[in-house]
Amino acid sequence: MALYCAGDIQGCAQAFEQLLTHIGFSPSRDTLILLGDLVNRGPDSTAVLRRCMALEGSVQVILGNHDLHLLAVALGVRAPSRRDTLHDLLAHPHRQAMLDWLRRQPLARQARHGGGELLLVHAGVLPQWSAAQVLRLAGEVQAVLSSTQWPDFVGQMYGDLPNAWSDHLRGANRLRVIVNALTRLRFCSPAGEMDFSSSESASTPPAGLIPWFDVPTRLTRGQLIAFGHWSTLGWMNRPDLLALDTGCVWGGSLSAVRFGATLAEREHLQVRCPQAQQPG
C-alpha cells in the first residue's frame, strides 16, 4: 500500500490520467491525496471531478481557491473571470451532484504514515496555528459548506479582511480568515498578517513580508506540511515542507510524491502537461 500526494490539476484531466498511469496507481491498494484546485483554467474540469468521485476513498481531496470559486460562480455570487473554463461543467446534466460532492470536501487533511503525521492544505498555515488547530478550523468551514447554509456562507466568503487571526473572531469574519489562509495564503508579516497582492517567487517577497512557511515563530515548524497553490514557487522538498504546484495548467508538470516506509522517504514523480493557459 502506497501513499501519494499531488499538486494542482486545475481541470487538466489528460495529465491526471497520465499521472495515475505513471505512478501505477491501484485504487484497491493505494491512497492519493490531491492538494486542491481540482478545477478551472484547464480543458476538462468535469472529467477531473467525475474521476475523483469514482475513486472516492482511494483518492482524497482538499479544496482550493478555484474549487471554491466554482461553487461561488454556480450560485451566481461570483462572476466568471475571462480565464475560467467552467462552462461545460456548469452546463452538465450531473452538475448538482458534482457541486454537492465538492462542497462536502475538507480544506485540510491529516495522513498518518510510517509512524509520522502529514498535514495537507492547499495554500498555507498561519503562524499562530498548530496542526491540530488547522484541522479543527478547517472542520468549521466544512461543516458550514456541507449544511443547508452553504449559499449564505459562500455569499460572505470573499474579501481580504480581516487579514489576521484572532481567537475572538466569530461568524463570517472568522470563516473568511480560515478560508483565506488555507486556500490563498502565500506571503504574510512575521506577525501573521496576510497579503494577497503578490504571487511572485518566494525569493522576491514584498517589503515587510515573508513566505508563510518561513515565519520563525510558526507553531507548525517541524510538522511535515504538503501544499500546492504557488506555481511560481515550484517544487520544494524540505524536511518539514513539500510544495507541489509545478504549473501543470501553464505548461509545466503535474507533480506527485510517493512516500516510502516513512514520510522522510520521498520519491518525486512528474508528468509533463500541455499548456492550457498562458501565464501572466
PAZAPA-4460 file (N, C-alpha, C; in steps of 0.05 Angstrom, whole numbers, plus 32768, in hexadecimal, padded with zeros to 4 digits):
% residues 280
    n_x    n_y    n_z   ca_x   ca_y   ca_z    c_x    c_y    c_z   seq   type   mol
   8011   7FE8   8000   8000   8000   8000   8012   8019   8000     1      M     A
   800E   802A   7FEC   801E   8043   7FEA   800D   805B   7FEF     2      A     A
   801A   8070   7FFB   800D   8089   7FFF   801A   809E   7FED     3      L     A
   8009   80AC   7FDE   8012   80C1   7FCC   8003   80DB   7FD3     4      Y     A
   8010   80F2   7FCC   8001   810B   7FCA   8009   8119   7FB1     5      C     A
   7FF8   8129   7FA6   7FFC   8136   7F8C   7FF2   8152   7F8C     6      A     A
   7FFE   8163   7F7B   7FF7   817F   7F7A   7FE0   8186   7F68     7      G     A
   7FDD   819F   7F61   7FC6   81AB   7F55   7FC1   819F   7F38     8      D     A
   7FAA   8193   7F34   7FA3   8188   7F1A   7F96   819D   7F08     9      I     A
   7F84   81AD   7F14   7F77   81C4   7F06   7F6A   81BC   7EEB    10      Q     A
   7F5B   81A6   7EEC   7F4C   819F   7ED4   7F5C   8191   7EBF    11      G     A
   7F75   818A   7EC4   7F86   817D   7EB0   7F82   815F   7EB2    12      C     A
   7F6C   8155   7EA8   7F64   8139   7EAC   7F78   8126   7E9F    13      A     A
   7F82   812E   7E87   7F95   811C   7E79   7FAE   8118   7E8A    14      Q     A
   7FB8   812E   7E96   7FD0   812B   7EA6   7FCA   811B   7EBF    15      A     A
   7FB3   811E   7ECA   7FAB   810E   7EE2   7FAB   80F0   7EDC    16      F     A
   7FA0   80E9   7EC5   7F9F   80CD   7EBD   7FBC   80C2   7EB8    17      E     A
   7FCC   80D3   7EAC   7FE8   80CB   7EA7   7FF7   80C7   7EC1    18      Q     A
   7FF1   80D8   7ED5   7FFE   80D5   7EEF   7FF6   80BB   7EFC    19      L     A
   7FDC   80B5   7EFC   7FD3   809C   7F08   7FE0   8084   7EFB    20      L     A
   7FE3   8085   7EE1   7FF1   806F   7ED3   800F   806E   7EDA    21      T     A
   801B   8086   7EDA   8038   8087   7EDF   8040   807D   7EFB    22      H     A
   802F   8082   7F0F   8035   8079   7F2A   802B   805C   7F2F    23      I     A
   801D   8051   7F1B   8012   8036   7F1F   7FFE   8035   7F35    24      G     A
   7FEC   8049   7F36   7FD9   804C   7F4C   7FC5   8035   7F4C    25      F     A
   7FC2   8029   7F64   7FAF   8013   7F68   7F9A   801C   7F7C    26      S     A
   7F81   8020   7F74   7F6C   8029   7F87   7F68   8015   7F9D    27      P     A
   7F6D   7FFC   7F9A   7F68   7FE8   7FAF   7F7F   7FE8   7FC3    28      S     A
   7F96   7FF4   7FBC   7FAE   7FF2   7FCC   7FB9   800C   7FD6    29      R     A
   7FB6   8021   7FC5   7FC4   803B   7FCA   7FB1   8051   7FD2    30      D     A
   7FBC   8066   7FDD   7FAE   807E   7FE4   7FBC   8096   7FD7    31      T     A
   7FAC   80A7   7FC9   7FB7   80BF   7FBD   7FA7   80D7   7FC8    32      L     A
   7FB5   80EA   7FD3   7FA8   8103   7FDE   7FAF   811A   7FCB    33      I     A
   7F9A   8127   7FC1   7F9E   813D   7FAE   7F9B   8158   7FBE    34      L     A
   7FAE   816A   7FB8   7FB1   8182   7FC9   7FA1   819A   7FC0    35      L     A
   7F89   8195   7FB4   7F77   81AB   7FAE   7F7B   81B6   7F92    36      G     A
   7F69   81C8   7F8A   7F68   81D2   7F6F   7F66   81BB   7F5B    37      D     A
   7F51   81AB   7F5F   7F4B   8196   7F4C   7F42   81A1   7F31    38      L     A
   7F35   81B8   7F32   7F26   81C3   7F1B   7F31   81DE   7F12    39      V     A
   7F28   81E5   7EF9   7F2B   8200   7EEE   7F46   8205   7EE1    40      N     A
   7F45   8214   7ECC   7F5B   821D   7EBB   7F63   8207   7EA7    41      R     A
   7F61   81EE   7EAF   7F67   81D8   7E9C   7F4F   81D0   7E8C    42      G     A
   7F52   81BD   7E79   7F3D   81B8   7E65   7F26   81A6   7E6E    43      P     A
   7F28   8197   7E84   7F13   8183   7E8A   7F10   817F   7EA8    44      D     A
   7F05   8193   7EB5   7F00   8191   7ED2   7EEC   817C   7ED8    45      S     A
   7ED8   8178   7EC7   7EC4   8163   7ECB   7ED0   8148   7ECE    46      T     A
   7EE2   8141   7EBC   7EEF   8127   7EBC   7EFF   8123   7ED6    47      A     A
   7F0C   8138   7EDF   7F1C   8136   7EF7   7F0A   8130   7F0F    48      V     A
   7EF4   813F   7F12   7EE2   813A   7F28   7ED6   811F   7F27    49      L     A
   7ECD   8116   7F10   7EC0   80FC   7F0E   7ED3   80E6   7F14    50      R     A
   7EEC   80E9   7F0C   7F00   80D5   7F12   7F06   80D4   7F30    51      R     A
   7F08   80EB   7F3D   7F0C   80EB   7F5A   7EF5   80DF   7F69    52      C     A
   7EDC   80E5   7F60   7EC5   80DA   7F6C   7EC4   80BB   7F69    53      M     A
   7ECC   80B2   7F52   7ECC   8095   7F4D   7EE1   8086   7F5E    54      A     A
   7EF6   8095   7F65   7F0C   8089   7F75   7F0B   8091   7F92    55      L     A
   7EF4   809C   7F9A   7EF2   80A6   7FB6   7EF9   8090   7FCA    56      E     A
   7F09   8098   7FDD   7F13   8085   7FF1   7F31   8080   7FEC    57      G     A
   7F37   8077   7FD4   7F54   8074   7FCD   7F60   808F   7FC3    58      S     A
   7F4F   80A0   7FB7   7F57   80BB   7FB1   7F48   80CE   7FC4    59      V     A
   7F57   80DD   7FD3   7F4C   80F0   7FE6   7F55   810C   7FDD    60      Q     A
   7F43   8120   7FE2   7F49   813B   7FD8   7F46   814F   7FEF    61      V     A
   7F53   8166   7FEB   7F4D   817D   7FFB   7F45   8194   7FE8    62      I     A
   7F38   81A8   7FF2   7F2E   81BE   7FE2   7F43   81D4   7FDF    63      L     A
   7F45   81DE   7FC6   7F56   81F6   7FC1   7F45   820D   7FB9    64      G     A
   7F52   8224   7FB4   7F43   823C   7FAD   7F33   8239   7F93    65      N     A
   7F3D   822A   7F80   7F2E   8227   7F67   7F15   8215   7F6B    66      H     A
   7F17   8202   7F7D   7F00   81F1   7F83   7EEA   8202   7F91    67      D     A
   7EF2   8213   7FA3   7EDE   8225   7FB0   7ED3   8239   7F9C    68      L     A
   7EE4   8242   7F89   7EDB   8254   7F74   7EC5   8247   7F64    69      H     A
   7EC8   822E   7F5D   7EB4   821F   7F4E   7E99   8220   7F5D    70      L     A
   7E99   821B   7F77   7E81   821B   7F87   7E74   8237   7F87    71      L     A
   7E85   824C   7F88   7E7A   8267   7F88   7E6F   826F   7F6D    72      A     A
   7E7B   8267   7F58   7E71   826D   7F3D   7E57   825D   7F39    73      V     A
   7E56   8244   7F42   7E3D   8234   7F3E   7E26   8241   7F4D    74      A     A
   7E2B   824E   7F63   7E16   825B   7F72   7E0F   8277   7F67    75      L     A
   7E20   8281   7F56   7E1B   829C   7F4B   7E25   82B2   7F5D    76      G     A
   7E34   82AC   7F72   7E3E   82C1   7F84   7E5A   82CB   7F7B    77      V     A
   7E65   82BE   7F67   7E7F   82C6   7F5C   7E7E   82C4   7F3E    78      R     A
   7E87   82D9   7F30   7E87   82D9   7F13   7E9E   82C8   7F09    79      A     A
   7E9A   82BA   7EF3   7EB0   82AB   7EE7   7EC6   82BF   7EDE    80      P     A
   7EDF   82B6   7EE0   7EF5   82C6   7ED6   7EFA   82BE   7EB9    81      S     A
   7F09   82CF   7EAA   7F0E   82C9   7E8E   7F1F   82B0   7E8A    82      R     A
   7F2D   82A8   7E9E   7F3E   8290   7E9C   7F2F   8276   7EA4    83      R     A
   7F17   8279   7EAF   7F08   8261   7EB8   7F02   824E   7EA1    84      D     A
   7F02   8235   7EA7   7EFA   8220   7E94   7EE6   820D   7EA1    85      T     A
   7ED2   8219   7EAE   7EBE   820A   7EBD   7EA3   8206   7EAF    86      L     A
   7EA1   8211   7E97   7E86   8211   7E8B   7E7B   81F5   7E86    87      H     A
   7E8C   81E3   7E7C   7E82   81C8   7E77   7E79   81BA   7E90    88      D     A
   7E88   81BE   7EA6   7E81   81B1   7EBF   7E66   81BC   7EC9    89      L     A
   7E63   81D7   7EC8   7E4B   81E3   7ED2   7E32   81DD   7EC1    90      L     A
   7E37   81D5   7EA8   7E21   81CD   7E96   7E1C   81AF   7E96    91      A     A
   7E2C   81A0   7EA5   7E2A   8183   7EA5   7E10   817A   7EB3    92      H     A
   7E03   8164   7EA9   7DEA   815B   7EB5   7DEE   8151   7ED2    93      P     A
   7E07   8149   7ED9   7E0C   8140   7EF4   7E1B   8155   7F05    94      H     A
   7E17   816E   7EFD   7E25   8184   7F0A   7E20   8184   7F28    95      R     A
   7E07   8181   7F30   7E01   8184   7F4D   7E0E   816E   7F5D    96      Q     A
   7E0F   8156   7F53   7E1C   8141   7F62   7E3A   8147   7F65    97      A     A
   7E47   8152   7F51   7E63   8159   7F53   7E67   8170   7F66    98      M     A
   7E56   8184   7F65   7E59   819A   7F78   7E55   8192   7F95    99      L     A
   7E41   8181   7F99   7E3B   8177   7FB4   7E52   8166   7FBF   100      D     A
   7E5D   8156   7FAE   7E75   8146   7FB6   7E8C   8158   7FBD   101      W     A
   7E91   816C   7FAD   7EA8   817E   7FB1   7EA5   818D   7FCB   102      L     A
   7E8D   8198   7FD0   7E8A   81AA   7FE7   7E8C   819A   8002   103      R     A
   7E8B   8180   8001   7E8D   8170   8019   7EAA   8168   8020   104      R     A
   7EBD   8170   800F   7ED9   8169   8013   7EE6   817D   8027   105      Q     A
   7EFB   8174   8035   7F08   8186   8049   7F1C   8199   803D   106      P     A
   7F24   81AC   804D   7F3A   81BF   8045   7F55   81B6   8050   107      L     A
   7F56   81A1   805F   7F6F   8197   806A   7F6B   8179   8070   108      A     A
   7F80   816A   806F   7F80   814E   8077   7F99   8148   8086   109      R     A
   7F98   8132   8094   7FB0   8127   80A1   7FB2   810A   8099   110      Q     A
   7FCA   8101   8092   7FD0   80E5   808B   7FE5   80DB   809E   111      A     A
   7FE1   80C3   80A9   7FF5   80B6   80B9   8002   809F   80A9   112      R     A
   801C   80A0   80AA   802B   808C   8099   8046   8087   80A5   113      H     A
   804E   806E   80A8   8068   8067   80B1   8070   8073   80CB   114      G     A
   805C   8077   80DD   8062   8082   80F7   8063   80A0   80F8   115      G     A
   805D   80AD   80E2   805D   80CB   80E1   8042   80D6   80D8   116      G     A
   803F   80F0   80DA   8026   80FD   80D3   802C   8112   80BD   117      E     A
   801B   8113   80A9   801D   8125   8093   8005   8137   8093   118      L     A
   8009   8152   8093   7FF3   8165   8091   7FF2   816F   8074   119      L     A
   7FDA   816F   8069   7FD6   8176   804D   7FC2   818D   804B   120      L     A
   7FCB   81A3   803E   7FBA   81BA   8039   7FBE   81C3   801C   121      V     A
   7FAD   81D5   8013   7FB1   81DE   7FF7   7FC6   81F4   7FF6   122      H     A
   7FC4   8208   8008   7FD6   8220   8006   7FE9   8223   801D   123      A     A
   7FDF   8228   8035   7FF1   822E   804B   7FE4   822A   8066   124      G     A
   7FF5   8230   807A   7FEC   822D   8096   7FF6   8246   80A5   125      V     A
   7FE5   8253   80B5   7FEE   826A   80C4   8000   8262   80DB   126      L     A
   8013   8274   80E2   8027   826D   80F6   801B   8266   8111   127      P     A
   8004   8271   8118   7FF8   826D   8132   7FEA   8252   8134   128      Q     A
   7FE8   8243   811F   7FD8   822A   811F   7FEA   8212   8122   129      W     A
   7FE2   8200   8133   7FEE   81E5   8135   7FE1   81D3   8120   130      S     A
   7FEC   81BC   811B   7FE0   81A9   8108   7FC4   81A1   8111   131      A     A
   7FC1   819C   812B   7FA6   8195   8135   7F92   81AB   8131   132      A     A
   7F9B   81C4   8135   7F89   81DB   8131   7F81   81DE   8114   133      Q     A
   7F94   81DA   8102   7F8E   81DB   80E5   7F77   81C8   80DE   134      V     A
   7F79   81B0   80E8   7F64   819C   80E2   7F49   81A4   80EF   135      L     A
   7F4A   81AF   8107   7F31   81B8   8114   7F24   81CF   8104   136      R     A
   7F34   81E2   80FC   7F2A   81F9   80EE   7F20   81F2   80D2   137      L     A
   7F2F   81E0   80C5   7F25   81D7   80AB   7F0B   81C8   80AE   138      A     A
   7F07   81BA   80C4   7EEE   81AC   80CA   7ED7   81C0   80CD   139      G     A
   7EDC   81D7   80D8   7EC7   81EB   80DB   7EBC   81F4   80BF   140      E     A
   7ECF   81F8   80AD   7EC6   8200   8092   7EB8   81E9   8084   141      V     A
   7EC3   81D1   8087   7EB6   81BA   807A   7E9A   81B5   8084   142      Q     A
   7E95   81BA   809E   7E7B   81B6   80AA   7E67   81C9   809D   143      A     A
   7E6F   81E2   8099   7E5D   81F5   808C   7E58   81EF   806F   144      V     A
   7E6D   81E9   8061   7E6B   81E2   8044   7E59   81C9   8040   145      L     A
   7E5A   81B7   8052   7E4A   819E   8050   7E2D   81A1   8058   146      S     A
   7E27   81B8   8064   7E0C   81BD   806E   7DFA   81CC   805A   147      S     A
   7DE1   81CF   8061   7DCF   81DE   8050   7DD5   81FC   8050   148      T     A
   7DE7   8205   8062   7DEF   8221   8064   7E05   8228   8051   149      Q     A
   7E0E   8215   8041   7E26   821B   8030   7E23   8232   801D   150      W     A
   7E0B   8237   8011   7E09   824E   7FFF   7E0E   8269   800E   151      P     A
   7E04   826B   8026   7E08   8283   8035   7E26   8287   803B   152      D     A
   7E33   8271   8043   7E50   8272   8049   7E60   827B   8030   153      F     A
   7E5B   826E   8019   7E6A   8275   8001   7E65   8292   7FF9   154      V     A
   7E4D   829C   7FFE   7E48   82B9   7FF8   7E58   82CC   8009   155      G     A
   7E61   82C3   8021   7E71   82D4   8033   7E8E   82CC   8034   156      Q     A
   7E97   82BA   8023   7EB1   82AE   8025   7EC7   82C0   801B   157      M     A
   7EC1   82D1   8008   7ED7   82E0   7FFA   7EDD   82FA   8009   158      Y     A
   7EF7   8301   8007   7F01   831A   8013   7F1C   8315   8020   159      G     A
   7F2C   8329   8021   7F47   8327   802C   7F49   832D   804A   160      D     A
   7F33   8336   8055   7F33   833D   8072   7F1E   832C   8081   161      L     A
   7F24   8326   809A   7F3D   832C   80A9   7F54   831D   809C   162      P     A
   7F6C   8328   809F   7F84   831C   8093   7F96   830E   80A7   163      N     A
   7F8C   830B   80C0   7F9C   82FD   80D5   7F89   82EE   80E7   164      A     A
   7F94   82D9   80F3   7F84   82C8   8105   7F81   82D3   8121   165      W     A
   7F6A   82CF   812C   7F65   82D4   8148   7F52   82BF   8152   166      S     A
   7F58   82B4   816A   7F46   82A0   8175   7F2A   82AC   817B   167      D     A
   7F28   82C6   817B   7F0E   82D3   8181   7EFD   82D7   8169   168      H     A
   7F07   82D1   8151   7EF7   82D4   8139   7EDF   82C1   8139   169      L     A
   7EC9   82CB   812F   7EB0   82BB   812E   7EA3   82BF   8113   170      R     A
   7E91   82AD   810C   7E80   82B1   80F5   7E8F   82B1   80DB   171      G     A
   7E85   82C2   80C8   7E91   82C2   80AD   7EAE   82CB   80AD   172      A     A
   7EB6   82DD   80BF   7ED2   82E6   80C0   7EE4   82CF   80C8   173      N     A
   7EDC   82BF   80DB   7EEC   82A8   80E3   7EF0   8294   80CC   174      R     A
   7EDA   828D   80BF   7EDC   827A   80A9   7EEB   8285   8092   175      L     A
   7EE9   829F   808D   7EF8   82AB   8076   7F16   82AA   807B   176      R     A
   7F1F   82AF   8093   7F3C   82AD   8099   7F45   8290   8095   177      V     A
   7F36   827D   809E   7F3D   8261   809B   7F40   825A   807E   178      I     A
   7F2C   8261   806E   7F2C   825B   8051   7F44   8269   8044   179      V     A
   7F48   8282   804A   7F5E   8291   803D   7F79   8285   8043   180      N     A
   7F7D   827D   805C   7F97   8271   8063   7F9B   8256   8055   181      A     A
   7F87   8245   8056   7F8A   822A   804C   7F89   8228   802E   182      L     A
   7F7D   823C   8020   7F7B   823A   8003   7F87   8250   7FF3   183      T     A
   7F91   8266   8001   7F9C   827C   7FF1   7FB8   8285   7FFA   184      R     A
   7FC0   827E   8012   7FD8   828A   801F   7FF2   8283   800F   185      L     A
   8002   8297   800B   801E   8294   8003   8031   82A3   8016   186      R     A
   802D   82BE   8017   803E   82CE   8027   802E   82D9   803F   187      F     A
   803C   82DD   8055   8031   82EA   806D   8047   82F9   807C   188      C     A
   803F   8309   808F   8053   8316   80A0   805C   8302   80B5   189      S     A
   8072   8308   80C3   807B   82F7   80D9   8065   82F3   80EE   190      P     A
   8053   8306   80F0   803D   8303   8104   8025   82F4   80F9   191      A     A
   8026   82EC   80DF   8011   82DC   80D3   7FFC   82EC   80C5   192      G     A
   8001   8306   80BF   7FEE   8316   80AF   7FF1   830E   8092   193      E     A
   7FDB   8305   8086   7FDC   82FA   806B   7FDB   830F   8055   194      M     A
   7FE9   830A   8040   7FE9   831B   8028   7FE2   830A   8010   195      D     A
   7FD0   8315   7FFF   7FC7   8306   7FE8   7FCD   8314   7FCD   196      F     A
   7FDF   8328   7FCE   7FE4   8338   7FB7   7FFA   832D   7FA5   197      S     A
   8009   831A   7FAF   8020   8310   7FA0   801F   82F1   7F9E   198      S     A
   8026   82E8   7F86   8029   82CB   7F82   8045   82C4   7F77   199      S     A
   8058   82D6   7F7C   8073   82D3   7F72   8081   82BC   7F80   200      E     A
   8099   82B8   7F78   80AA   82A3   7F84   80B0   82AB   7FA1   201      S     A
   80B5   8296   7FB1   80BB   829B   7FCD   80D5   82AA   7FD1   202      A     A
   80E6   82AA   7FBC   8100   82B8   7FBE   80FD   82D6   7FBB   203      S     A
   80E6   82E0   7FB3   80E2   82FD   7FAF   80C8   8306   7FBD   204      T     A
   80C8   8304   7FD8   80AF   830B   7FE7   80AB   8329   7FE7   205      P     A
   8092   8332   7FE9   808D   834F   7FEC   809A   8359   8006   206      P     A
   809E   8372   8008   80AC   837E   801F   809C   8378   8039   207      A     A
   80AA   836F   804D   809E   8369   8067   8091   834E   8069   208      G     A
   8091   833E   8054   8083   8325   8053   8097   830E   804E   209      L     A
   808F   82F6   8056   809F   82DE   8051   808B   82C7   804A   210      I     A
   8095   82B3   803D   8084   829B   8038   807A   8290   8052   211      P     A
   8061   8287   8052   8055   827E   806B   8065   8269   8079   212      W     A
   8072   8258   8069   8081   8241   8075   809C   8249   8081   213      F     A
   80A4   8262   807C   80BE   826C   8088   80BA   827D   80A1   214      D     A
   80A1   8280   80AA   809D   828F   80C3   80AB   8280   80DA   215      V     A
   80BE   828D   80E8   80CE   827E   80FC   80BD   8273   8113   216      P     A
   80A7   8280   8119   8097   8278   8131   8080   8265   8129   217      T     A
   8080   825B   8110   806A   8249   8107   8068   8231   8119   218      R     A
   8050   822C   8124   804C   8216   8137   804E   81FA   8129   219      L     A
   804B   81FA   810F   804C   81E1   8100   8068   81DA   80F6   220      T     A
   807C   81EA   80FE   8098   81E3   80F7   809E   81C7   8102   221      R     A
   80AA   81B6   80F1   80B0   819B   80F9   809B   8187   80F1   222      G     A
   8083   8192   80EB   806D   8181   80E1   806E   8181   80C2   223      Q     A
   806F   8169   80B6   806F   8168   8099   8055   8172   808E   224      L     A
   8057   8186   807C   803F   8192   806F   8043   818F   8051   225      I     A
   802F   8186   8043   802F   8185   8026   801A   8199   801C   226      A     A
   8021   81A9   8008   800E   81BD   7FFD   8013   81C1   7FE0   227      F     A
   8000   81CF   7FD3   8002   81D5   7FB6   8000   81F3   7FB3   228      G     A
   7FEF   81FC   7FA0   7FE7   8218   7F9E   7FFB   822B   7F92   229      H     A
   8015   8227   7F96   8029   823C   7F91   803B   8232   7F79   230      W     A
   8031   8236   7F61   803F   822B   7F4A   805A   8238   7F45   231      S     A
   805C   8252   7F4C   8076   8260   7F48   808B   8257   7F5D   232      T     A
   8082   824A   7F72   8094   823E   7F85   809F   8224   7F7A   233      L     A
   808E   8214   7F6E   8097   81FB   7F62   809C   81E5   7F77   234      G     A
   80AA   81D1   7F6E   80B0   81BA   7F7F   80C3   81C2   7F96   235      W     A
   80BB   81BA   7FAE   80CC   81BE   7FC5   80CA   81A6   7FD7   236      M     A
   80E1   819C   7FE0   80E2   8184   7FF1   80F5   818A   8008   237      N     A
   80E9   8191   801F   80F8   8196   8037   80F0   8180   804B   238      R     A
   80FF   817D   8061   80F8   8168   8074   80DB   816B   807F   239      P     A
   80D2   8185   8082   80B6   8189   808C   80A4   8197   8079   240      D     A
   80AB   8197   805F   809B   81A6   804C   809D   819A   8030   241      L     A
   8085   8197   8023   8084   818E   8008   8072   81A1   7FF8   242      L     A
   807D   81AE   7FE4   806D   81BE   7FD2   806A   81B0   7FB7   243      A     A
   8051   81AD   7FAE   804B   819B   7F97   803C   81A7   7F80   244      L     A
   8039   81C1   7F80   802D   81CD   7F68   8043   81D5   7F55   245      D     A
   8047   81C5   7F40   805C   81CA   7F2D   8050   81D2   7F12   246      T     A
   803A   81E1   7F12   8030   81EF   7EFB   8025   81DE   7EE5   247      G     A
   8016   81C9   7EEC   800B   81B7   7ED7   7FFB   81C7   7EC2   248      C     A
   7FE9   81D8   7ECB   7FD7   81E6   7EB8   7FE7   81FA   7EA7   249      V     A
   7FFE   8203   7EB0   800E   8216   7EA1   8022   8209   7E8E   250      W     A
   8020   81EE   7E8B   8033   81E0   7E7A   804B   81D5   7E89   251      G     A
   8049   81D4   7EA3   805E   81C8   7EB4   805A   81AA   7EB7   252      G     A
   805A   81A2   7ED0   8057   8185   7ED7   8041   8182   7EEC   253      S     A
   8036   816A   7EED   8025   8162   7F03   8036   8150   7F15   254      L     A
   803A   8159   7F2E   804D   814C   7F40   803F   813C   7F55   255      S     A
   804B   8126   7F5D   8042   8115   7F73   805A   810C   7F83   256      A     A
   8055   8104   7F9B   8069   80F8   7FAC   805F   80DC   7FB5   257      V     A
   8070   80C9   7FB3   806B   80AF   7FBF   807C   80AC   7FD8   258      R     A
   806E   80A6   7FEE   807C   80A3   8007   8085   8086   800A   259      F     A
   809D   8082   8016   80A7   8067   801A   809E   805C   8035   260      G     A
   80AF   804E   8043   80A8   8042   805C   80A2   8058   8071   261      A     A
   80AE   806F   806E   80A9   8086   8080   80A3   809E   806F   262      T     A
   809A   80B4   807C   8094   80CD   806D   80AE   80DA   8064   263      L     A
   80C4   80D3   8070   80DE   80DF   8067   80E8   80D2   804D   264      A     A
   80DD   80BB   8046   80E5   80AD   802E   80D2   80B6   8018   265      E     A
   80DB   80C6   8005   80CA   80D2   7FF1   80D5   80CF   7FD5   266      R     A
   80C3   80C8   7FC3   80CA   80C7   7FA6   80B9   80DB   7F97   267      E     A
   80C7   80ED   7F89   80B9   8102   7F79   80B2   80F6   7F5D   268      H     A
   8099   80F7   7F56   808F   80ED   7F3D   8081   8103   7F2E   269      L     A
   8086   8104   7F13   807A   811A   7F03   8071   810F   7EE8   270      Q     A
   805C   811C   7EDD   8055   811A   7EC1   8054   8136   7EB5   271      V     A
   805D   8138   7E9D   805C   8152   7E8F   803F   8158   7E87   272      R     A
   8038   8171   7E86   801D   817A   7E80   801C   818C   7E68   273      C     A
   8009   8188   7E56   8005   819B   7E40   7FFC   81B6   7E4C   274      P     A
   8005   81CB   7E40   7FFE   81E6   7E4A   7FE0   81EC   7E44   275      Q     A
   7FD1   81F1   7E59   7FB5   81F7   7E56   7FB0   8215   7E58   276      A     A
   7FC1   8223   7E66   7FBF   8240   7E6A   7FDA   824D   7E67   277      Q     A
   7FDA   8266   7E5E   7FF3   8275   7E5D   7FF7   8284   7E77   278      Q     A
   800E   8281   7E84   8013   828F   7E9D   8012   82AD   7E99   279      P     A
   800C   82BB   7EAF   800C   82D8   7EAE   7FF1   82E4   7EAB   280      G     A
***
